[in-house]
Amino acid sequence: MHTPFNDIFKTKYPIVQAGMGPYDTTRLCAAVAEAGGLGLISTVGMGSFKMPNIGEFKYSAIFGEGGPEQLLEKSMNLVLEEIKEVPEARFGINIPVSEEFLPTASRLIGYVIDRVKKDPGARKKVAAIFTSAGDPLPWSTNPGDKKLPFSMPIKKELPDIVWTHVVPSVRAARRCEKAGVDVIVASGREGGAHCSWRDTSTMVLVPEVVQSVKKPVIAAGGFCDGKSLVAALAMGAIGIQMGTRMIATKESDFEQSWKEMLTRATEEDTLVARGFFGPMRFVRNARAVALVDATVRGAPDLYKGNPTGSTQEIIDLEVSGLENLFKGKIDDTPVLGGQVAGRIHDIPTVKELIDRIMKDAEKTLASLQTYTR
């Protein structure tokens, strides 16, 4: 199967692994790149981020000490070493550009720009910068009054990089087009972790974004197999981004208990509550229910689709919940995951998963002819 995705990102298959915190997804990124997809290093935990009226938080328990540049350098070095013998392997870096993360985002984007310019190995293998969870315009060549003191024009600095931005709405997709983004990821609200303030599903969002902009679109939110890949192509997307399904793989950097929890979940076992960067979708457990209760008490407008700030109670629940992860208390940890967890029943290797998806997609395409004659 060949789509414009393959030509744009120089990969074998039209599949990208989402950037997902709280881990850096280094091992997962390398495995996806080796298997023919586009792997992404997640950077959300590589620096501190500031919450209005609450203070600063950093995932040092997971990433250890060190500045954003040092942590990203370590991850990139590991991926480059792992994939150096695979000529077609490509990967990218996912960097949130939300208001809370902007100073760190600037440092990370600056590091990628400098590394790709100076390092021939990185220049050959790093296909893309994915930005998410914020406004792309400050990072464009012509930001106008949206320019920030520390923002930089990604495409001006790296004209050959594929700048990709993740959006939850048609309005945001049009802003990407204005900013000069190369590819847009349209992510429906059924996806795990960071999700839209408004409850717009992938089936509605993706085709509307496709017909509203002239940029290639990748579909995200609810994808896990060949059938859903074919559905994305039918909606006009060039490929799919998978997060939750990629967590439940052997090479995934996530805890084994997290992976197993996804395989036990049903399609009904997720909840949305206020998180660090806005609404987040969690797999249902005691901590997720507590976060929903805290959201109802302190940030109820979230459930009306209105942007609303976090509270100290919500932050404390997330922070202490992450500490529980390392104590083996998975049922009292904020486990991020999408509704597609209900369709995940095993923990294969990344290669097994991607090969299975592509075979299933080809079989599904062929079977459609029997339904339409």
Number of C-alpha atoms within 10 A of each C-alpha: 10 12 14 13 23 19 12 17 21 19 23 21 24 27 26 28 26 25 29 24 18 18 20 26 27 25 20 26 36 29 25 28 30 26 24 24 29 31 32 32 29 26 26 24 24 29 24 21 23 16 19 12 10 11 11 11 15 17 19 13 11 15 16 12 14 12 15 22 17 14 19 23 16 12 20 23 13 15 27 18 12 18 20 13 10 13 10 17 27 30 31 28 25 27 27 26 24 18 16 19 21 20 18 24 27 20 17 26 23 18 17 23 20 13 17 19 13 11 10 10 14 19 17 14 22 24 25 24 24 25 26 20 21 20 20 28 23 22 25 22 16 15 18 10 8 14 16 14 9 14 20 19 20 23 20 13 15 18 10 11 21 20 22 24 29 26 28 26 23 19 11 19 27 18 17 24 19 15 20 20 25 19 24 28 27 29 28 25 28 24 28 29 26 26 26 24 22 17 14 17 18 23 16 12 21 28 20 16 29 22 13 14 17 14 18 20 30 28 34 29 26 28 26 23 22 21 18 18 26 22 19 23 18 11 21 19 27 24 25 30 26 22 24 27 29 29 27 29 23 19 21 23 19 21 15 15 15 20 25 17 18 28 17 14 20 17 13 12 18 25 21 27 26 29 24 19 20 19 24 23 26 28 30 21 18 13 21 26 19 18 24 20 15 21 25 15 13 18 20 18 15 22 18 11 13 12 16 18 19 23 20 14 14 22 20 12 20 22 16 14 21 21 17 16 18 13 11 12 13 21 19 21 26 31 27 26 29 30 26 25 28 17 18 21 15 16 21 15 19 27 19 12 20 22 17 14 21 20 14 18 20 15 14 17 14 11 11 10 9 8 7 6 5
